[in-house]
Amino acid sequence: MYVIVTYMNKLKIAYFAGLFDGEGSISIVHQRSPRKDNPEHRIHRLYAGIAMTDKSAIQEFYKAFNKSGCFDERPTNSKNAKTLYRVITFGRQALFVLETLYPFLITKKDRAKIGIEFQKKLMKIGHNSFADRKWQNEYCDKIRFLNHKGNSRNKLVPCWFVKKRPPTWNKGLTP
């Protein structure tokens, strides 16, 4: 999955980086592990995706990255709303997309850097036991904070994956 970088490809990559800056998304998601021995085991994965209503631009993005990830369309129930087209990548494919776009990104450059570091470290270490994965939550918090910075929500939503102690104010009130 390598893109030969020529002058024309640099222009295309810069164009796609601009699209990704505006319409893209970078995060670290939690998913159930495919392991059968422990169905409650969860893993972290790097996610990079882009979604918009212009089908031709998304298809060109998908083709430019050697069809890494998956391309899908989401029809809407509303009569006036347009169909949403998106490209979704996880793990190594997301790393490939982010490393290619990184030199040209502006607004999502800091998130891409964190995502690239996370995926490279994850590929080196692997999905270990829960106790050995505290470093993953640090990366999750960093990206969540940067993603939250631009939102209008008042409070940062905590990571649901981290097990929290029950609050002490309701001790004895709940069964």
C-alpha positions in Angstrom: 0.0 0.0 0.0 2.4 2.7 -1.1 1.6 5.7 -3.1 4.3 6.8 -5.6 4.8 10.5 -4.8 5.2 12.6 -7.9 4.5 16.2 -8.5 0.9 15.5 -9.6 0.4 13.1 -6.8 1.5 15.7 -4.3 -1.2 18.0 -5.7 -3.8 15.3 -5.3 -2.7 14.4 -1.8 -2.8 18.1 -0.8 -6.3 18.3 -2.2 -7.4 15.2 -0.3 -5.7 16.6 2.8 -7.8 19.7 2.5 -10.9 17.6 2.2 -9.9 15.5 5.2 -9.2 18.7 7.2 -12.7 19.8 6.6 -14.8 16.7 6.5 -12.5 14.0 8.1 -12.5 12.5 11.5 -9.7 10.9 13.6 -10.3 9.0 16.8 -9.5 5.9 18.8 -12.4 3.6 19.1 -13.1 0.7 21.5 -14.4 -2.5 20.1 -15.1 -6.0 21.3 -12.2 -8.3 20.7 -12.7 -11.2 18.3 -11.3 -13.5 20.9 -13.8 -16.3 21.9 -12.2 -17.0 25.3 -13.2 -13.6 26.8 -16.1 -11.9 25.1 -15.9 -8.9 27.5 -12.3 -8.2 26.3 -12.2 -4.8 24.5 -9.5 -3.5 22.1 -8.6 0.0 21.0 -8.3 0.8 17.2 -7.3 3.9 15.3 -10.1 5.2 13.2 -9.8 7.7 10.3 -12.8 8.4 8.1 -14.2 11.0 5.8 -17.9 11.6 4.9 -19.6 14.0 2.6 -22.5 14.3 0.1 -20.3 14.5 -3.0 -20.0 11.0 -4.3 -17.3 11.7 -6.9 -14.9 13.3 -4.4 -15.2 10.5 -2.0 -14.7 7.9 -4.7 -11.6 9.7 -5.9 -10.3 9.7 -2.3 -11.0 6.0 -2.0 -9.2 5.2 -5.3 -6.2 7.4 -4.4 -5.5 5.4 -1.3 -5.6 2.0 -3.2 -9.1 1.3 -2.0 -8.0 0.9 1.7 -10.8 0.8 4.1 -14.4 0.6 3.1 -16.6 2.8 1.0 -20.3 3.0 1.8 -23.3 5.2 1.3 -26.0 6.1 3.8 -29.3 7.0 2.4 -31.3 9.3 4.6 -35.0 9.0 5.6 -35.7 12.7 5.0 -36.9 13.8 1.6 -34.7 16.9 1.4 -31.5 15.4 2.8 -28.8 14.1 0.5 -27.2 10.7 0.6 -24.0 10.6 2.8 -21.0 8.9 1.3 -18.0 7.9 3.4 -14.7 6.1 3.5 -13.9 4.3 6.8 -10.4 3.0 7.7 -9.2 1.3 10.9 -5.8 0.2 12.2 -3.0 -0.1 9.6 -5.2 1.3 6.8 -5.9 4.4 8.9 -2.2 4.7 9.6 -1.5 4.5 5.8 -4.0 7.3 5.1 -2.8 9.5 8.0 0.9 9.1 7.1 0.2 10.0 3.5 -1.9 13.1 4.4 0.1 14.2 7.4 2.6 16.7 5.6 -0.4 18.6 4.1 -2.8 18.6 7.0 -3.5 21.9 8.9 -6.4 21.6 11.3 -6.1 17.9 12.1 -2.3 17.7 12.1 -2.1 17.3 15.9 -4.7 14.6 15.9 -3.0 12.8 13.0 0.3 12.9 14.9 -1.2 11.3 18.0 -3.0 8.7 15.9 0.1 7.8 14.0 2.1 7.4 17.3 -0.7 5.3 18.8 -0.9 2.9 15.9 2.8 2.4 15.6 3.1 1.7 19.3 0.1 -0.7 19.1 1.6 -2.6 16.2 4.8 -3.0 18.2 3.2 -4.0 21.5 -0.1 -5.6 20.4 -3.3 -5.9 22.4 -2.2 -7.0 25.8 -4.1 -7.5 29.0 -6.1 -4.7 30.5 -3.4 -3.8 33.1 -0.8 -3.3 30.4 -3.0 -0.9 28.3 -3.0 2.2 30.4 -1.0 3.9 27.7 -3.8 3.4 25.3 -6.2 5.4 27.5 -3.8 8.3 27.5 -3.8 8.5 23.7 -7.7 8.2 23.8 -7.8 11.1 26.2 -5.5 13.3 24.1 -7.5 12.7 20.9 -10.8 13.1 22.7 -9.7 16.4 24.2 -8.6 17.7 20.8 -11.8 16.6 19.1 -13.8 18.2 22.0 -12.0 21.5 21.7 -13.9 22.5 18.6 -17.3 21.3 19.8 -19.9 23.3 21.6 -20.5 20.8 24.4 -19.8 22.1 27.9 -18.3 19.0 29.4 -15.8 16.5 28.1 -17.4 13.0 28.0 -15.3 10.5 29.9 -14.1 7.3 28.2 -16.7 4.6 28.9 -14.0 1.9 28.6 -12.2 3.0 31.8 -13.8 1.3 34.8 -14.8 4.0 37.4 -15.6 3.6 41.0 -19.3 4.2 41.9 -19.9 7.6 43.4 -19.8 7.8 47.2 -22.8 10.2 47.6 -25.4 7.5 46.9 -23.9 4.8 49.2 -26.6 2.7 50.6 -29.3 4.2 48.4 -29.0 1.9 45.4 -29.6 -1.9 45.8 
